[in-house]
Amino acid sequence: MTSTLAGSGVLELLDYPFMRRALLSALLIGLAAPAVGIYLVQRRQALLGDGIGHVALTGVALGFLLNANPVWMAVAVSTVGAVAMELLRSSGRARGDVALAMLFYGGMAGGVMIVNLAPGGSTANLTSFLWGSVTTVSPADIIAIMLLSALVLLVTLGLRRQLFAVCQDEEFARVTGLPVRALNLLLAVTAAATVTVAMRVVGLLLVSALMVIPVVAAQQVSRGFATTLALAVTFGVVVSLAGTTTSYYADVPPGATIVLLAIGLFAVVSLLALPLARRRAGRGGGGHGGTAAERPAEPVPAGRP
């Protein structure tokens, strides 16, 4: 009887077109966000998603001002911001944290200013983009999310060995002949696409958590890069779908629900991983074998990309 009721509840959820779109969006976000996040965690840029999210806010506001699709405007503006930050970081003219701060504050200020210049615009128009809303995912948004998610997964999975090498040791990667600057710029653009993919469901202010927390949780139980990536994507899909479903039944914000579930998952995985960590410590840490794509997600000594 209980299983029948549960099944009817799921079918009821799928009866609504907006929930079907929201669940599909959550699935794609759960796949894409950790796939990019593992590289950002690798190179200690976990907060890059936050900075890009603030810049994307300017793009959303421009969409309102120009009567254009906010998602595609956010993609364009956040891509420019991410590329500018990467160029500043690689040129040495500004430290990464300074460039990130400029993204944070300039993006937020620009978004608030521009949206108030739009006809009938106010900061209330930005609420669903800041915190996410399952009811606002339109058919046009679904097309954009599917295209951007495909791009993100194509880059992060197809170039995983090269991106891993660059994130581990840029100098070694450059010596081996890899186009380091091009790969860094590609990763920045991919991160920008991921942020805009997630903003409808998770929200611009919380998307970075979905890019980072599943990866950190996976690192608690895995030392190989490929296994960590697979676990992180699995965790991302689980919390995204569970959070979106919970938000519907409990009438709570989806973005906050997804992030809290991700934190809860991290806590559970960390507790379960304690015995494994003790055994590893008892063996003296062991060695790292395998190819570059199978080595640990945590940093290794220079010269071993």
C-alpha positions in Angstrom: 0.0 0.0 0.0 2.8 2.4 1.0 4.7 1.6 -2.3 1.6 2.3 -4.3 1.1 5.7 -2.6 4.7 6.5 -3.2 4.4 5.5 -6.9 1.3 7.6 -7.3 3.1 10.6 -5.7 6.0 10.3 -8.3 3.5 10.0 -11.2 1.6 13.1 -9.8 4.9 15.0 -9.8 5.5 14.1 -13.5 2.0 15.2 -14.5 3.1 18.8 -14.4 5.2 20.0 -17.4 7.1 22.6 -15.2 8.2 19.8 -12.9 9.3 17.6 -15.8 11.4 20.5 -17.0 12.7 21.2 -13.5 13.8 17.5 -13.0 15.4 17.4 -16.4 17.3 20.6 -15.5 18.3 19.2 -12.2 19.6 16.0 -13.8 21.7 18.0 -16.3 23.0 20.3 -13.6 23.9 17.4 -11.4 26.0 15.9 -14.2 27.7 19.2 -15.4 28.5 21.0 -12.1 30.8 18.4 -10.5 32.4 17.6 -13.8 33.7 21.1 -13.9 34.1 21.5 -10.2 36.7 18.7 -9.9 39.1 20.8 -11.9 38.4 23.9 -9.9 39.0 22.1 -6.7 42.2 20.6 -8.1 43.6 24.0 -8.8 42.2 25.6 -5.6 39.7 27.8 -7.3 36.7 26.5 -5.5 35.1 30.0 -5.3 35.4 30.7 -9.0 31.8 29.7 -9.5 30.7 32.4 -7.1 32.6 35.0 -9.0 31.2 34.0 -12.3 27.7 33.8 -10.8 27.9 37.4 -9.8 29.0 38.4 -13.3 26.2 36.3 -14.8 23.8 38.5 -12.8 24.9 41.4 -15.0 24.0 39.3 -18.1 20.6 38.4 -16.7 20.0 42.2 -16.1 21.0 43.0 -19.6 18.6 40.4 -20.8 15.8 42.3 -19.1 17.0 45.6 -20.4 17.4 44.5 -24.0 14.3 42.2 -23.9 16.5 39.2 -24.8 16.8 35.7 -23.3 18.4 36.1 -19.9 20.1 32.7 -20.1 22.0 33.4 -23.3 22.9 36.9 -22.2 24.2 35.5 -18.9 26.3 33.0 -20.9 27.8 35.8 -23.0 28.6 38.1 -20.1 29.8 35.4 -17.7 32.1 34.0 -20.4 33.7 37.4 -20.9 34.1 37.8 -17.2 35.7 34.3 -16.7 38.1 34.8 -19.6 39.1 38.3 -18.3 39.8 36.8 -14.9 41.9 33.9 -16.3 43.9 36.4 -18.4 44.6 38.5 -15.4 45.6 35.5 -13.3 47.9 34.1 -16.0 49.5 37.4 -16.8 50.6 38.0 -13.2 49.3 41.6 -13.3 46.7 40.8 -10.6 46.5 38.0 -8.1 43.7 35.5 -8.6 42.0 36.6 -5.4 42.0 40.2 -6.5 40.5 39.3 -9.9 37.9 37.1 -8.2 37.0 40.0 -5.9 36.5 42.3 -8.9 34.2 39.7 -10.4 32.2 39.4 -7.2 31.6 43.1 -6.6 31.5 44.4 -10.2 29.1 41.7 -11.3 26.7 42.2 -8.5 26.7 46.0 -8.7 26.3 45.9 -12.5 23.4 43.6 -12.3 21.5 45.7 -9.7 22.2 48.9 -11.6 21.2 47.6 -15.1 18.0 45.8 -13.9 16.8 49.0 -12.4 17.3 50.8 -15.7 15.1 48.2 -17.5 11.5 49.2 -18.2 9.5 48.1 -15.1 12.6 46.4 -13.7 13.5 46.0 -10.1 15.8 43.8 -8.1 12.7 41.5 -7.5 13.1 40.4 -11.1 16.4 38.8 -10.2 15.2 36.7 -7.3 14.5 33.5 -9.2 18.0 33.7 -10.8 19.7 34.4 -7.5 18.1 31.5 -5.5 16.6 29.3 -8.1 12.9 28.5 -8.8 11.5 25.2 -10.3 8.5 27.0 -11.7 10.5 29.4 -13.9 12.3 26.8 -16.1 10.7 27.4 -19.5 10.9 25.3 -22.7 13.4 27.8 -24.1 15.5 27.4 -20.9 15.5 23.6 -21.3 17.0 23.9 -24.8 19.7 26.3 -23.6 20.5 24.0 -20.6 20.7 20.9 -22.7 23.1 22.5 -25.2 25.3 24.0 -22.6 25.4 20.8 -20.5 26.4 18.9 -23.6 29.2 21.4 -24.2 30.4 21.1 -20.6 30.4 17.3 -20.5 32.1 17.2 -23.9 35.0 19.4 -22.7 35.4 18.0 -19.2 35.2 14.3 -20.2 36.8 14.5 -23.6 39.8 16.6 -22.5 40.1 15.2 -18.9 43.7 14.0 -19.2 44.9 17.4 -20.6 42.8 19.4 -18.1 44.1 17.2 -15.2 47.7 17.8 -16.3 47.2 21.6 -16.5 45.5 21.7 -13.1 48.2 19.7 -11.4 51.3 21.4 -12.8 51.1 24.1 -15.4 54.9 24.3 -15.9 55.2 20.5 -16.5 52.2 20.6 -18.8 53.8 23.4 -20.8 57.1 21.5 -21.1 55.2 18.5 -22.5 53.8 20.6 -25.2 50.2 21.1 -24.0 48.5 24.4 -25.0 48.2 25.5 -21.3 46.7 29.0 -21.9 44.1 27.6 -24.4 43.2 24.9 -21.9 42.9 27.4 -19.0 40.7 29.6 -21.1 38.6 26.7 -22.2 38.1 25.6 -18.5 37.1 29.2 -17.6 34.5 29.3 -20.4 33.2 25.8 -19.4 32.8 27.0 -15.8 30.9 30.0 -17.0 28.6 27.8 -19.1 28.0 25.6 -16.0 27.0 28.5 -13.8 24.4 29.7 -16.3 23.1 26.1 -16.7 22.5 25.9 -13.0 21.1 29.3 -12.2 17.4 28.5 -12.9 17.3 25.6 -10.4 20.1 26.2 -7.9 20.5 29.9 -8.2 23.6 32.0 -9.0 24.5 32.5 -5.4 24.5 28.8 -4.6 25.8 27.2 -7.8 29.4 27.1 -6.6 28.4 24.7 -3.8 27.1 22.1 -6.3 30.3 22.4 -8.2 32.5 21.8 -5.1 30.7 19.8 -2.4 30.0 16.6 -4.4 33.7 16.6 -5.5 35.0 17.1 -1.9 32.6 14.3 -0.7 33.9 12.0 -3.4 37.5 12.7 -2.4 36.7 11.3 1.1 36.4 7.8 -0.3 38.4 7.8 -3.5 42.0 8.5 -4.4 41.8 8.0 -8.2 40.8 10.9 -10.5 38.4 8.9 -12.7 36.7 7.3 -9.7 36.4 10.6 -7.9 34.9 12.2 -11.0 32.3 9.4 -11.4 31.4 9.5 -7.7 31.2 13.3 -7.7 28.8 13.3 -10.7 26.7 10.6 -9.0 26.5 12.6 -5.8 25.6 15.7 -7.9 22.7 14.0 -9.7 21.4 12.4 -6.5 21.2 15.7 -4.5 20.0 17.7 -7.5 17.0 15.4 -8.1 16.3 14.8 -4.4 16.4 18.6 -3.7 14.2 19.5 -6.6 11.7 16.8 -5.6 11.8 17.9 -2.0 11.3 21.5 -2.9 8.0 20.6 -4.7 6.5 18.6 -1.9 7.7 20.7 1.0 7.3 24.1 -0.8 10.9 25.2 0.0 13.5 26.9 -2.2 15.2 24.3 -4.5 18.6 25.9 -4.5 18.9 25.9 -0.7 17.4 22.4 -0.5 20.0 21.0 -2.9 22.9 22.6 -1.2 21.8 21.5 2.3 21.3 17.9 1.0 24.8 18.1 -0.5 26.3 19.2 2.8 24.4 16.4 4.6 25.7 13.9 2.0 29.3 15.2 2.6 28.9 14.7 6.4 27.6 11.2 6.0 30.3 10.2 3.5 33.0 11.7 5.7 31.8 9.7 8.7 31.7 6.5 6.7 35.2 7.2 5.3 36.8 7.5 8.7 37.8 3.8 9.0 39.2 3.9 5.4 41.3 7.0 6.3 42.6 5.3 9.4 43.6 2.2 7.4 45.4 4.4 4.8 47.2 6.3 7.5 48.3 3.0 9.1 49.8 1.9 5.7 51.7 5.1 5.5 49.7 6.6 2.6 50.6 4.1 0.0 51.6 5.1 -3.5 49.8 6.4 -6.5 49.7 4.3 -9.6 48.0 4.4 -12.9 47.9 7.0 -15.6 47.4 10.7 -15.2 43.7 10.4 -15.4 43.6 7.7 -12.7 45.8 9.5 -10.1 44.6 11.2 -7.0 42.3 14.3 -7.2 44.5 15.9 -4.5 47.7 17.7 -5.6 50.8 15.5 -6.3 54.5 16.6 -6.5 55.6 18.7 -9.4 56.6 16.7 -12.5 53.8 14.1 -12.1 50.8 15.6 -14.0 
